[in-house]
Amino acid sequence: MEIWDFIKTYDSTQFFGAFVVLFAIIDIIGTLPVVLNLQHNGRTVSASRASIISLCLFIGFMYMGKAFLSLFNLDVSSFAVAGSIIVFILAMEMVLDIQIFRTDRVADNDATFTPVVFPLIAGAGSFTTLLSIRSQYSDFNIILAIIANVIIVYAALKSSRKLEKVLSPGIICIFQKAFGIILLSISVKLFTSNITIIINEMMHTIS
């Protein structure tokens, strides 16, 4: 009966609202040039594993995010700053055409978890958004929105190789540079906004 009551909270307006917010913050379209760049450098990205891991992280963080961060005496701002640094490094790779993330024997050149799942898909921005929208939408609608976005993520990652074959190397290069600059801007904004919060909290504690 409790499960049925949970399902009855479905609301198309809430679902669509949560879906759009998450779609915008995940930005899988903007992530594709990064994925193509990683694959071009010999890194592998598994669409199925990336989707499953992202789904688990989204739902897990939705319910246990604050408790998890508190366990390590961390806050959302500190988490966001850490994520912004990884995004910054990724952006530098794309813009300057250099390799900073070195291959790992254990990982076997697998870029599925880092940096594709975290921080590009399930990063600080999407985690923070999940914690925020829980006050606006019911959990069932948010979970449905997460699942719908993960399906789109899977389809996009699965077709990334085909997209690379269709587009010319020149066009891919232009997309990589353009989205690299966008990622660079996002990382700087994410870093400055959250580091400001941390500094203000430190100043407040000192005073």
C-alpha positions as CSV (number, residue, x, y, z in Angstrom):
1,M,0.0,0.0,0.0
2,E,2.9,2.4,0.8
3,I,4.4,1.7,-2.6
4,W,1.1,2.5,-4.3
5,D,0.9,5.8,-2.3
6,F,4.4,6.6,-3.4
7,I,3.5,5.9,-7.1
8,K,0.3,8.0,-6.8
9,T,2.5,11.1,-6.1
10,Y,3.3,11.1,-9.8
11,D,2.6,14.5,-11.4
12,S,3.5,15.2,-15.0
13,T,4.3,18.9,-14.3
14,Q,6.7,17.9,-11.5
15,F,8.3,15.2,-13.6
16,F,8.8,17.5,-16.6
17,G,10.2,20.2,-14.3
18,A,12.6,17.9,-12.6
19,F,13.6,16.3,-15.9
20,V,14.4,19.7,-17.6
21,V,16.4,20.9,-14.6
22,L,18.5,17.7,-14.5
23,F,18.9,17.6,-18.3
24,A,20.3,21.1,-18.3
25,I,22.7,20.5,-15.4
26,I,23.9,17.1,-16.7
27,D,24.3,18.6,-20.2
28,I,25.1,15.3,-22.0
29,I,25.2,17.1,-25.3
30,G,28.0,19.3,-24.0
31,T,29.8,16.2,-22.6
32,L,30.0,14.3,-25.9
33,P,32.9,16.3,-27.2
34,V,34.8,15.4,-24.0
35,V,34.0,11.8,-24.5
36,L,35.1,11.9,-28.1
37,N,38.4,13.6,-27.0
38,L,39.0,10.8,-24.4
39,Q,38.3,8.1,-27.0
40,H,40.6,9.8,-29.5
41,N,43.4,9.6,-26.8
42,G,42.8,5.9,-26.4
43,R,40.6,6.0,-23.4
44,T,37.5,3.7,-23.2
45,V,34.1,4.7,-22.1
46,S,31.4,2.1,-21.4
47,A,27.9,3.5,-22.0
48,S,26.2,0.8,-20.0
49,R,28.5,1.0,-17.0
50,A,28.4,4.8,-17.1
51,S,24.6,4.8,-17.1
52,I,24.3,2.3,-14.3
53,I,26.9,4.0,-12.1
54,S,25.3,7.4,-12.7
55,L,21.9,6.1,-11.8
56,C,23.2,4.6,-8.6
57,L,25.1,7.7,-7.7
58,F,22.1,10.0,-8.4
59,I,19.6,8.0,-6.3
60,G,22.2,7.3,-3.6
61,F,23.2,10.9,-3.2
62,M,19.6,12.0,-3.4
63,Y,18.9,10.2,-0.2
64,M,22.3,10.0,1.5
65,G,24.2,12.9,0.1
66,K,24.2,15.2,3.1
67,A,24.9,12.3,5.5
68,F,27.8,11.1,3.4
69,L,29.4,14.5,3.3
70,S,28.9,15.0,7.0
71,L,30.6,11.6,7.6
72,F,33.8,13.1,6.3
73,N,33.0,16.5,7.8
74,L,32.5,18.0,4.4
75,D,29.9,20.4,3.0
76,V,28.4,20.7,-0.5
77,S,30.6,23.8,-1.3
78,S,33.8,21.9,-0.6
79,F,32.6,19.0,-2.7
80,A,31.8,21.5,-5.5
81,V,35.2,23.0,-5.4
82,A,36.9,19.6,-5.7
83,G,34.6,18.8,-8.7
84,S,35.4,22.2,-10.4
85,I,39.2,21.4,-10.3
86,I,38.7,18.2,-12.2
87,V,36.5,19.9,-14.7
88,F,39.1,22.6,-15.1
89,I,41.8,20.0,-15.8
90,L,39.6,18.4,-18.4
91,A,38.9,21.7,-20.1
92,M,42.7,22.4,-20.3
93,E,43.2,19.1,-22.0
94,M,40.6,20.0,-24.6
95,V,41.7,23.6,-25.2
96,L,45.5,23.0,-25.2
97,D,45.4,19.5,-26.8
98,I,47.5,18.0,-24.0
99,Q,47.1,15.0,-21.8
100,I,47.0,15.6,-18.0
101,F,45.1,12.5,-16.9
102,R,47.6,9.8,-17.2
103,T,46.7,6.2,-18.1
104,D,46.5,3.7,-15.2
105,R,47.3,0.0,-15.5
106,V,44.6,-0.9,-13.0
107,A,42.0,1.2,-14.8
108,D,43.2,-0.2,-18.2
109,N,42.7,3.2,-19.9
110,D,39.1,3.2,-18.7
111,A,37.7,6.7,-18.4
112,T,34.1,5.5,-17.6
113,F,34.1,6.6,-13.9
114,T,36.6,9.4,-14.0
115,P,36.1,11.8,-15.6
116,V,33.0,10.8,-17.5
117,V,30.6,9.7,-14.7
118,F,32.3,12.0,-12.2
119,P,32.4,14.9,-12.5
120,L,30.9,15.3,-16.0
121,I,27.6,13.4,-15.6
122,A,27.2,12.9,-11.9
123,G,29.2,15.8,-10.6
124,A,29.0,18.4,-7.9
125,G,26.5,20.5,-9.9
126,S,24.0,17.7,-10.4
127,F,24.4,16.4,-6.9
128,T,23.7,19.9,-5.5
129,T,20.7,20.3,-7.8
130,L,19.3,16.9,-6.5
131,L,19.5,18.1,-2.9
132,S,17.8,21.4,-3.9
133,I,14.9,20.1,-5.9
134,R,13.8,17.6,-3.3
135,S,12.1,20.5,-1.5
136,Q,10.1,21.3,-4.7
137,Y,9.2,17.9,-6.2
138,S,8.1,14.5,-4.8
139,D,10.7,11.8,-4.7
140,F,8.9,9.6,-7.2
141,N,8.9,12.3,-9.9
142,I,12.6,13.1,-9.3
143,I,13.5,9.4,-9.6
144,L,11.5,9.1,-12.9
145,A,13.3,12.2,-14.1
146,I,16.7,10.7,-13.2
147,I,15.8,7.5,-15.0
148,A,14.7,9.4,-18.1
149,N,18.0,11.4,-18.1
150,V,20.1,8.3,-17.6
151,I,18.4,6.7,-20.7
152,I,19.4,9.7,-22.7
153,V,22.9,9.6,-21.3
154,Y,23.2,5.9,-22.4
155,A,21.9,6.6,-25.9
156,A,24.3,9.6,-26.3
157,L,27.4,7.7,-25.1
158,K,26.4,4.6,-27.1
159,S,26.3,6.6,-30.3
160,S,29.4,8.6,-29.6
161,R,31.6,6.4,-31.9
162,K,29.1,6.7,-34.7
163,L,29.0,10.4,-34.3
164,E,32.8,10.5,-34.6
165,K,32.6,8.6,-37.9
166,V,29.9,10.9,-39.3
167,L,31.7,14.2,-38.4
168,S,35.0,15.2,-39.9
169,P,38.1,15.5,-37.7
170,G,38.0,19.3,-38.2
171,I,34.5,19.7,-37.0
172,I,35.2,17.5,-34.0
173,C,38.3,19.6,-33.2
174,I,36.2,22.8,-33.3
175,F,33.6,21.3,-31.0
176,Q,36.2,20.1,-28.6
177,K,37.9,23.5,-28.4
178,A,34.5,25.3,-28.1
179,F,33.2,23.1,-25.4
180,G,36.6,23.1,-23.7
181,I,36.3,26.9,-23.3
182,I,32.7,26.5,-22.0
183,L,33.8,23.8,-19.5
184,L,36.7,26.1,-18.5
185,S,34.2,28.9,-17.8
186,I,31.8,26.6,-15.9
187,S,34.7,25.3,-13.7
188,V,35.8,28.8,-12.9
189,K,32.3,29.9,-12.0
190,L,31.7,26.8,-9.9
191,F,35.1,27.3,-8.1
192,T,34.7,31.0,-7.4
193,S,31.1,30.8,-6.2
194,N,31.7,28.0,-3.8
195,I,35.1,29.1,-2.6
196,T,33.5,32.4,-1.7
197,I,30.9,30.6,0.4
198,I,33.7,28.7,2.1
199,I,35.7,31.9,2.8
200,N,32.6,33.6,4.2
201,E,31.8,30.7,6.5
202,M,35.4,30.7,7.7
203,M,35.3,34.5,8.4
204,H,32.0,34.1,10.2
205,T,33.5,31.3,12.3
206,I,36.6,33.4,13.2
207,S,34.5,36.5,14.1
